[in-house]
Amino acid sequence: MRLSAGTSSRLGASWDGRGTNFALFSANAQKVELCLFDPQGRRELERIELPERTEEVWHGYLNDVSPGQLYGYRVHGPYEPWHGHRFNPNKLLLDPYARRLAGRLVWSDAHFAYRTGSAREDLSYDRRDNARGMPKAVVVDESFNWGRRETSPNVPWEDTIIYEAHVKGLTQKRGDVPPNLRGTYGGLSSPATIEHLKRLGVTTIELLPIHGFVDDRILVEKKLSNYWGYNTLAFFAPEPRYAQDNPLDGFRTTVARLHDAGIEVMLDVVYNHTAEGNHMGPTLSFRGIDNASYYWLKPDNPRFYDDFTGCGSSVNLKHPRVLQMVMDSLRYWVEVCHVDGFRFDLATTLARGPNGFERNSSFFMAIRQDPVLASVKLVAEPWDLGMGGYQVGAYPSQWSEWNDRYRSAMRRYWSGEGSLIGEVSSRMTGSSDLFNHDGRAPRASINHITVHDGFTLQDLFSYNEKHNEANGEDNRDGSSENHSTNCGHEGPTDDPEIVALRRRLRKNQLACLLLARGVPLILAGDEVGNSQNGNNNAYCQDNEIGWTNWDGLGREGEDLIDFISHMTTLRRRFPQIRARNWLDGRRTDGSYGVLWLTPAAEEMKEQDWNFPEGRFLAYVLGPIDPGQPPIFIVLNAAPEAIAFKLPKMPEYKNWQQLLNTADVKQTVADLASGSETKAPPRSVLAFAGSV
């Protein structure tokens, strides 16, 4: 027999060497048809009704289907939006477990299950077939020769330095990457890119979303795109636009080469919403397969969606099969693609229950007990846009979190705001006020100044206001609260004093980021003065605005690669910056974890912390083991030089200067313990104790 029952045990299309098993979850469907297409995806060859249903999974086995076969589904059931059901078999649907995509979404009104422009809007019913304009799923052979040498670098959390990058944007304009590899997975692992990452001293590259995604119709009509990729449609398929040929093999080859270089790969993943949007959105996959199961619907009116994400809908991980899909996806990327960790976009949505965020949600519990995910890095963006969505510090001990409190405090501090030394002291030492509970360690705090969303580091000190006009939304999109400063001129300038100040402030932020306890995250391009012309929301700019501009590479005043390399070397040299333990002050035996000092090198008292408009902060991090040196760190955000004394400690006669962000030449000097010197205006200094 060509068609048999097959199995419900593995969802998606699974080729076993002889034939392919197809399995699709739908709790409310009445019939599921598998549609097979020609190699170009233009002609539907046949429709095959899946013969069996087991525990709400429809399944069947075809003994003549092999890798390369294009397919989709048509799902029959009630079209009752008022009850939360939006089945329409006229719409070809993408398999949620698709491992590879063929073709691009070509927009037309046929992708909507209702008659667009009709009086009843989404309550109406559309009979047009959308198959020609739909991407198709492809049956794949998952086998891959990783080679004997390929192993995960397994970088300890305390040694991790993350570099956030966009697959295309990172290499699209790099002249030392072969033209055929620019903007592709292969470009990430080209010799020039690997050399660059190693020179910086980063350990882990975090990629903006590479799950298969589509471009919103409204953006396509504006000749824009969902460049960042936060519009996911396929949670198992690598985005094909970044591949030269086979996306799955291309991505895995890149992972293998990065691993060989000792560099980890993390993925930014978007499980909180899909590309289908709100109740007026298209029917491309989940909505037509089982809308009432996949999405959070309004309890009192399931025609509409509970939107915690700002994207029209929210994926409902309280449903066990939806949770299973997310867990299967995560395991797939670890087991099949060997990725080393994940950053979860709007992670609060994933842990929501009927009453809001649940610290013991089924999602967290599933992650905690999963043996495959136990060894990978898990990072939350710990908020969403729903009620009670801001949850920084509230995630379980297995997790690390983007710490926007660090970003805000350090931006405000270096933009010139005073009376922040108490806040800055906490952010520089791991944010224990947020994370020191339930066995969590300083690595819980992912410290960052800039990420894809917001100003680049160059723009942070070049613009007072956002300039998002190119996005076509009359500059209404993007945050207006940037805590930035243009240093006296909006945008680019040739004024040497402003240029020098901007460079110093960039160095100050990078120095603090790499001296701070916790895990530093650097945005790609910040090392070479990359600018987006003041655009702080370049999500739709797949062009010169969004791509990393490497013109500053090697250019004096722009290139900070050597500076970052120096800072990452310092970070590795001083284990007290990277330690797992939380700091304490003066101990009974005279030792200490941290000493907070006044400019006179006296230990700070309450009144010192409340110094009006205070902008000077100095502290010593004590050695962890005998024989190791302490490190003395000085931050001066004041516009004038401030005199201070080097700490006087019996066991250390001198302090060796390691860092002075105001000194272009980076001179190294030994200063006697107890001697006086000056912190230049707006500068960061560091010294190592020496006997």
DOGU-600509 format. One record per residue (C-alpha): x, y, z. Coordinates in steps of 0.5 Angstrom, whole numbers, plus 500, padded with zeros to 3 digits. Each point is the difference from the previous one (the first is absolute). Layout:
<pts>
XYZ
...
</pts>
This chain:
<pts>
500500500
502507498
497503506
499497507
499503507
507502502
501503507
498506504
507499504
504505496
496507498
502502493
503497494
505494502
503496494
503493503
504498494
494497496
494505501
498506504
495500506
496506500
497503507
496506501
496502507
493503500
496499505
494503497
500498492
496495497
504498494
507501498
503500493
507499498
502504494
506498496
503505495
504500494
508502501
498507498
495500505
495503494
496494499
496496505
501493498
495496505
496501507
500494504
496500506
504498507
497493502
501500507
499504506
503499507
500504506
498506495
506499496
498498492
505496497
501495494
506497497
502500492
505495498
502504493
501507503
508502501
504506502
499506495
492499500
496506501
494500504
495504504
493499503
493501500
496500506
492499500
496502506
495505502
501508498
497503506
505506502
495502506
502493503
507500499
500496494
503502493
500494496
500501492
503494496
501505494
506503503
506495499
504500507
507500502
502494505
502503506
505494501
503502493
508499500
501504493
496505496
499500493
498507496
498506503
493503502
497504495
495505503
493500497
493500503
500493499
504499506
494502505
495495502
494506500
498504494
505506500
496507500
493496501
495503505
501495505
507500500
503494503
494497502
499498492
503494496
504500494
501495495
506502496
506495500
506503503
505494498
504503494
502506505
502496506
507497502
500493500
503495505
505495498
501493502
508500503
505495501
503502507
507496499
506505500
507498501
503504506
507497500
503497506
503507502
494504501
498501507
496506504
505505503
496499506
502507503
499501507
495505502
505505504
505500493
494501495
500507496
495500495
500504493
493501498
499500492
496499494
502495495
499504494
502507503
506498503
504498494
496503494
505506500
506497502
505500494
505494503
494495500
499497493
495503496
496494499
500499508
498507502
493500503
500492501
501495505
506499497
503507501
499499508
505495500
505503494
507500502
500508501
493500504
503494505
507504500
496507502
496496506
506497503
504507499
494503504
501494506
492499499
498492502
493500497
497503494
492501501
496500494
494504498
494495498
502495495
493496501
497501493
496506500
496504495
499508498
494503502
496502495
500508502
507500500
501496493
495506497
505505503
506496497
502499507
501493503
500496507
507501500
502498507
496494500
495500505
494498496
501492501
496495496
504494500
503498507
504494497
503503493
506505499
498506497
502498492
501508498
507499504
502493496
504499494
496493499
498496505
498504506
501495506
507497497
502507499
498502507
503494503
507501496
500507503
499497507
505495500
506505497
498505506
501494505
506498497
503507501
497500508
494504498
493498503
494502496
493502503
494502497
495505501
493496500
493503499
495495503
495506503
497501494
499498492
500504494
492499499
499506504
493502503
493498498
501504494
506496498
502495495
499492501
506497498
501495505
498499508
494504499
497496495
503493503
496502507
500507502
496499506
506495503
506504497
498507502
498504507
493502498
495505504
496496505
494504499
501501492
504494497
500504493
505505503
507498503
504502506
506503498
505501505
506501495
497506496
500496493
493498500
500493504
503496505
502493499
497495506
505496503
495498505
497495495
505494501
500499492
503507499
505499506
502494497
501503493
504505503
504495504
501496494
503506496
505501506
502493500
501500492
504506500
505497505
500493498
500501492
503506500
505500506
498508502
502501507
495505503
494504499
497507501
493500501
496506497
495503505
501494504
494502505
495498495
503493500
499499508
493503500
494497503
492502501
503505505
506503497
507498501
502493503
506499503
499493501
497499493
499494496
505503495
506501506
498493502
501497494
507504498
502498507
499492500
502500492
507496500
502503493
499507502
503499507
507502497
498506496
500507501
493503501
499508500
493503501
498507498
496500506
494504498
495501495
494505499
495497504
497502507
506498505
505498494
506504503
503494504
508502501
503496505
494495501
502494495
502493503
508499502
501496493
499507496
504506499
496506498
501507496
501505505
497506498
502503507
507500498
499503493
496506503
504502506
507500496
496504494
498505505
507500504
504501493
495505497
501505506
495498505
502501507
498497507
501493497
506497504
496495504
496497494
506500496
504496506
495495499
500499493
507500500
501494505
494495497
494503502
499496506
494504502
496497494
504493500
502498507
495495502
498493499
507498498
501504494
507503499
503506496
500497494
492501500
501507498
501501492
503507500
499504494
501507498
497499492
497495497
496499493
494504503
502507501
506505499
507497498
505502504
503505495
493503500
499500507
505506501
498503493
492501501
496503505
493498496
499493496
499501492
496495498
497503494
502495495
496495503
494503497
496501507
501508501
506499505
494497505
504493500
505498505
502503507
500507502
504499506
507498498
504504506
505502494
504506499
502504493
506503504
498507497
498498493
494496497
503495495
507499497
505506501
508502498
500504507
507496503
497502507
494496499
503494496
505499506
494501505
496495496
506495500
501500507
493499502
500494496
506497503
497502507
494496499
504494497
505500506
494500505
497495496
506495500
502502507
493499503
498493503
495496497
500498492
502506495
497500494
503504494
496503494
503498493
503506497
501504506
507499500
501504493
495505502
494497496
494505499
493500498
499507499
496501506
495494498
499497507
495495497
503497494
496494500
498501492
506502497
504495496
504505497
506505502
496502506
500493503
506497498
506501504
505505497
507498500
503507497
503501507
504494500
507502501
498507500
503505506
495502505
495495497
503493501
500498507
501492499
507501503
497503506
495495501
505495499
504503506
494500504
498493499
507498502
499504506
494496502
503494499
506502504
496502506
495494503
497504505
496504494
498493498
499496506
494496502
499503507
496506502
505506503
500501507
504506504
505500505
501494504
502498507
506497498
502507496
499497493
494503496
496499493
499507499
502507503
497506498
504506500
500507501
505505495
504500507
500492500
496500506
494494500
494504498
495501506
492502499
501507498
505499495
495496496
495505501
505506497
496505496
501499493
505495501
504497494
506497502
500493502
507496503
500492502
505495501
498493499
504495504
504494498
497493500
506496501
506502504
506503495
495503495
499507500
494505501
497504495
499508502
495503495
498507500
494503496
500508499
494502496
501507502
502505495
506502504
506497502
499497508
506499504
500493504
505496504
503493498
497495506
506499505
500493502
506497503
501494496
500504493
505505500
498503493
494500495
502498493
495504495
497495495
495505497
498508499
495501495
502507499
507498498
501499493
507496501
497496506
507501503
501496506
503503507
501497506
498505506
501499507
495498505
497506503
502505495
496505497
498500492
494503496
494496497
500504493
493503498
495494498
505495501
501492502
506498504
502494502
506498504
503493503
504499506
507498500
505499506
</pts>
